[in-house]
Amino acid sequence: MEYWEGINQGDYYLCDRCNVAKLSEYEYEGNHNPDNGNRYCTECANWIILKHYKCESCGNSGSHRSERILPMNCQCGETLCLR
């Protein structure tokens, strides 16, 4: 509701990290950090949240940071899902 009140008044909301991307309603409501009150575009939110993985075939685990969620390949050749 708060998002649309601002939009109807002619305001728009920018990402608090990149200060470039205009936030959609989904981003405004869903990518909100309650600790500091910042709101992020999807690409910045994906970068901020460190993704973890564990290969079910070989047990290799680790983390990955990226602006886009893409499948990764493990050293053993398996495709990994980032969480």
C-alpha positions in Angstrom: 0.0 0.0 0.0 2.8 2.4 0.9 4.4 1.8 -2.5 1.3 2.8 -4.5 0.7 5.9 -2.3 4.2 7.2 -3.3 3.7 6.3 -6.9 0.4 8.0 -7.1 2.0 11.2 -5.7 4.6 11.1 -8.5 7.4 9.6 -6.5 9.5 6.6 -7.5 11.8 4.5 -5.4 15.4 3.7 -6.2 17.5 0.8 -5.0 19.4 1.8 -1.9 22.6 0.0 -3.1 23.0 1.0 -6.8 20.8 4.1 -6.7 20.0 3.5 -10.4 17.2 0.9 -10.6 13.6 2.0 -10.0 12.0 -0.5 -7.7 8.9 -2.4 -8.8 6.3 -3.2 -6.2 7.7 -6.7 -5.8 11.2 -5.4 -5.2 9.9 -2.7 -2.8 8.0 -5.2 -0.7 10.1 -8.3 -1.1 13.7 -7.1 -1.1 13.4 -5.1 2.1 16.1 -5.4 4.8 14.3 -4.9 8.2 17.7 -4.5 10.0 18.6 -1.2 8.2 15.4 -0.3 6.3 17.1 -0.5 2.9 15.2 -1.7 -0.2 17.0 -3.3 -3.1 16.5 -4.2 -6.8 16.6 -7.9 -7.6 20.2 -7.8 -9.0 21.5 -6.1 -5.8 19.5 -8.4 -3.5 21.0 -11.4 -5.3 24.5 -9.9 -4.8 24.0 -9.2 -1.2 22.6 -12.6 -0.3 25.4 -15.1 -0.4 24.3 -18.3 -2.1 25.4 -21.7 -0.7 25.7 -25.0 -2.5 26.5 -28.6 -1.8 27.1 -31.2 -4.5 25.1 -34.4 -3.8 27.5 -36.5 -5.9 30.9 -35.6 -4.4 30.0 -33.7 -1.3 31.8 -30.5 -2.4 30.3 -27.4 -0.8 30.9 -23.7 -0.9 29.3 -20.4 -1.6 28.9 -18.1 -4.6 27.9 -14.4 -5.1 26.4 -13.2 -8.3 23.9 -10.6 -9.5 22.1 -13.3 -11.5 21.1 -16.7 -10.2 22.5 -19.2 -12.7 23.2 -22.9 -12.4 26.8 -23.7 -11.6 28.9 -26.7 -12.4 30.8 -28.6 -9.7 34.4 -29.8 -10.2 33.0 -33.3 -10.7 30.7 -32.1 -13.5 27.4 -32.0 -11.7 25.0 -29.0 -12.1 24.4 -27.3 -8.8 21.4 -25.4 -7.5 22.3 -22.4 -5.4 20.4 -21.8 -2.2 
